[in-house]
Amino acid sequence: MFYIVLLFIITIILLSYLYISRNISYQFINEKEVISHINKKDAILIDVRTLSEWKQKHNPRSIHIPIDRLVFDIERLIPDKKQPIIFCCKRSIRSQAAAIIAKRLKYKNIFYTGYCNSI
């Protein structure tokens, strides 16, 4: 009986993992991929750092939307849900959070990176 319950639990965990990984619609990209997406695919670069971080150094082609304003501003600024979007910040923690928010808002082509200062 113990092995049947254990097998059942393992099956549920594996199925859950497969379902979650299949539904992830955002991905991390490196600095070279960011530049390629911006130049070739007309992706929009959104810098989600604080205003003071953004003022220190930023890509002139980026849009500044601090992470705490993203939910309120993204649909107004980028109404096309199929538009490729790259979120960036200093270490990719906030940009990944922004990607999750965008996914929940039904955006489809979402990327994130931590290379804001070097792009």
Number of C-alpha atoms within 10 A of each C-alpha: 6 7 8 9 10 11 12 12 12 12 12 12 12 12 12 12 11 11 11 10 10 9 9 11 17 19 13 18 19 12 14 10 13 22 15 12 19 17 10 8 11 12 19 18 24 25 31 27 22 14 12 8 15 21 10 8 11 18 15 9 12 19 16 22 22 19 21 13 11 17 16 11 13 15 14 9 11 14 10 11 16 12 16 19 24 27 33 31 26 18 13 19 13 22 26 23 15 28 25 18 16 24 18 12 13 12 22 17 18 25 26 28 25 22 19 26 15 10 15
